[in-house]
C-alpha cells in the first residue's frame, strides 16, 4: 500500500476515497481509529492508501481533481 493523501479532515478523506472508488481504485484509510481516540485534536492525520500498482493512476486522478497530496 502507498499513501496518496493525508488529512486531519475526515470529510476530505471520505471525498478523496469516493473519487478513487468512482474510478475503480480501491483504497484504505489508515489511522482512522487512532484519530478517533485522540479526541479530534488533529494530532494524527488520517492517511489514504492505494495498492502500489494503482499509485500512478490514483495520483493522476487526484491531481486532475485539484486535490494535491497531503
DRENPA-3360 file (N, C-alpha, C; in nm, 2 decimals, always signed):
BEGIN
1 = XXXXXXXX = +0.08/-0.12/+0.00/+0.00/+0.00/+0.00/+0.09/+0.12/+0.00 ~ +0.04/+0.22/-0.07/+0.12/+0.35/-0.08/+0.02/+0.46/-0.05 ~ +0.07/+0.56/+0.03/-0.02/+0.67/+0.07/-0.02/+0.77/-0.04 ~ -0.15/+0.81/-0.07/-0.17/+0.92/-0.17/-0.22/+1.05/-0.12 ~ -0.27/+1.05/+0.01/-0.31/+1.17/+0.07/-0.32/+1.15/+0.22 ~ -0.30/+1.27/+0.29/-0.31/+1.28/+0.44/-0.40/+1.39/+0.47 ~ -0.48/+1.38/+0.57/-0.56/+1.49/+0.61/-0.61/+1.47/+0.75 ~ -0.63/+1.58/+0.83/-0.69/+1.57/+0.96/-0.84/+1.59/+0.95;
9 = XXXXXXXX = -0.89/+1.61/+0.82/-1.03/+1.63/+0.80/-1.09/+1.50/+0.75 ~ -1.18/+1.44/+0.83/-1.23/+1.31/+0.78/-1.33/+1.32/+0.66 ~ -1.39/+1.44/+0.64/-1.47/+1.46/+0.53/-1.39/+1.47/+0.40 ~ -1.28/+1.53/+0.41/-1.19/+1.54/+0.29/-1.14/+1.40/+0.25 ~ -1.10/+1.32/+0.35/-1.06/+1.18/+0.33/-1.17/+1.10/+0.26 ~ -1.29/+1.12/+0.31/-1.40/+1.05/+0.26/-1.43/+1.09/+0.11 ~ -1.42/+1.22/+0.08/-1.43/+1.27/-0.05/-1.33/+1.21/-0.15 ~ -1.20/+1.21/-0.10/-1.10/+1.15/-0.18/-1.12/+1.00/-0.21;
17 = XXXXXXXX = -1.16/+0.93/-0.11/-1.18/+0.79/-0.12/-1.30/+0.77/-0.22 ~ -1.40/+0.85/-0.22/-1.51/+0.84/-0.31/-1.46/+0.86/-0.46 ~ -1.37/+0.96/-0.48/-1.32/+0.99/-0.61/-1.24/+0.87/-0.66 ~ -1.16/+0.81/-0.57/-1.09/+0.69/-0.62/-1.18/+0.57/-0.65 ~ -1.28/+0.55/-0.56/-1.38/+0.44/-0.58/-1.45/+0.46/-0.71 ~ -1.49/+0.58/-0.75/-1.56/+0.61/-0.87/-1.48/+0.57/-0.99 ~ -1.35/+0.58/-0.98/-1.25/+0.54/-1.08/-1.21/+0.40/-1.08 ~ -1.27/+0.32/-0.98/-1.24/+0.18/-0.97/-1.11/+0.15/-0.90;
25 = XXXXXXXX = -1.06/+0.25/-0.82/-0.94/+0.23/-0.75/-0.97/+0.20/-0.60 ~ -0.94/+0.08/-0.55/-0.97/+0.05/-0.41/-0.87/+0.13/-0.32 ~ -0.92/+0.17/-0.21/-0.83/+0.24/-0.12/-0.86/+0.20/+0.03 ~ -0.77/+0.24/+0.11/-0.78/+0.21/+0.26/-0.75/+0.33/+0.34 ~ -0.83/+0.36/+0.44/-0.80/+0.47/+0.53/-0.72/+0.42/+0.65 ~ -0.60/+0.47/+0.66/-0.51/+0.43/+0.77/-0.52/+0.53/+0.88 ~ -0.50/+0.49/+1.00/-0.50/+0.57/+1.12/-0.64/+0.63/+1.16 ~ -0.74/+0.58/+1.10/-0.88/+0.63/+1.14/-0.91/+0.61/+1.28;
33 = XXXXXXXX = -0.87/+0.50/+1.34/-0.91/+0.46/+1.47/-0.83/+0.55/+1.58 ~ -0.70/+0.57/+1.55/-0.62/+0.65/+1.64/-0.67/+0.79/+1.64 ~ -0.71/+0.84/+1.52/-0.76/+0.97/+1.51/-0.89/+0.99/+1.59 ~ -0.97/+0.89/+1.60/-1.09/+0.89/+1.68/-1.06/+0.89/+1.83 ~ -0.95/+0.81/+1.87/-0.92/+0.80/+2.01/-0.85/+0.93/+2.06 ~ -0.79/+1.01/+1.98/-0.72/+1.12/+2.03/-0.81/+1.24/+2.05 ~ -0.94/+1.22/+2.03/-1.04/+1.32/+2.06/-1.05/+1.44/+1.96 ~ -1.01/+1.42/+1.84/-1.03/+1.52/+1.74/-0.94/+1.64/+1.75;
41 = XXXXXXXX = -0.83/+1.63/+1.82/-0.74/+1.74/+1.83/-0.65/+1.76/+1.71 ~ -0.65/+1.66/+1.62/-0.58/+1.67/+1.50/-0.43/+1.63/+1.51 ~ -0.39/+1.56/+1.61/-0.25/+1.52/+1.63/-0.21/+1.41/+1.53 ~ -0.31/+1.33/+1.49/-0.28/+1.22/+1.40/-0.37/+1.23/+1.27 ~ -0.31/+1.27/+1.16/-0.39/+1.28/+1.04/-0.42/+1.14/+0.99 ~ -0.54/+1.13/+0.92/-0.57/+1.00/+0.86/-0.50/+1.00/+0.72 ~ -0.46/+0.88/+0.68/-0.39/+0.86/+0.56/-0.47/+0.77/+0.46 ~ -0.47/+0.81/+0.34/-0.54/+0.73/+0.23/-0.44/+0.66/+0.15;
49 = XXXXXXXX = -0.45/+0.53/+0.14/-0.35/+0.45/+0.07/-0.42/+0.37/-0.04 ~ -0.34/+0.34/-0.14/-0.39/+0.25/-0.25/-0.28/+0.15/-0.28 ~ -0.31/+0.04/-0.35/-0.21/-0.06/-0.39/-0.11/+0.00/-0.47 ~ +0.01/-0.05/-0.46/+0.13/+0.00/-0.54/+0.10/+0.01/-0.69 ~ +0.03/-0.09/-0.74/+0.00/-0.09/-0.89/-0.10/+0.02/-0.93 ~ -0.17/+0.07/-0.83/-0.27/+0.18/-0.86/-0.22/+0.32/-0.83 ~ -0.09/+0.33/-0.78/-0.04/+0.46/-0.73/-0.04/+0.57/-0.84 ~ +0.02/+0.54/-0.95/+0.03/+0.64/-1.05/-0.11/+0.69/-1.10;
57 = XXXXXXXX = -0.20/+0.60/-1.12/-0.33/+0.63/-1.17/-0.40/+0.71/-1.06 ~ -0.39/+0.67/-0.93/-0.45/+0.75/-0.82/-0.40/+0.89/-0.81 ~ -0.27/+0.90/-0.82/-0.21/+1.04/-0.81/-0.25/+1.12/-0.92 ~ -0.26/+1.07/-1.04/-0.31/+1.14/-1.16/-0.45/+1.19/-1.14 ~ -0.53/+1.10/-1.10/-0.68/+1.13/-1.07/-0.69/+1.24/-0.97 ~ -0.62/+1.23/-0.86/-0.64/+1.33/-0.76/-0.58/+1.47/-0.81 ~ -0.47/+1.46/-0.88/-0.42/+1.59/-0.94/-0.52/+1.65/-1.03 ~ -0.58/+1.57/-1.12/-0.68/+1.62/-1.21/-0.80/+1.68/-1.14;
65 = XXXXXX = -0.83/+1.63/-1.02/-0.94/+1.68/-0.95/-0.90/+1.80/-0.86 ~ -0.78/+1.84/-0.87/-0.73/+1.96/-0.80/-0.70/+1.93/-0.65 ~ -0.68/+1.80/-0.62/-0.65/+1.76/-0.49/-0.51/+1.72/-0.48 ~ -0.42/+1.81/-0.43/-0.28/+1.77/-0.41/-0.27/+1.68/-0.30 ~ -0.17/+1.60/-0.30/-0.14/+1.50/-0.19/-0.10/+1.58/-0.07 ~ -0.14/+1.52/+0.05/-0.11/+1.59/+0.17/-0.22/+1.65/+0.24;
% end
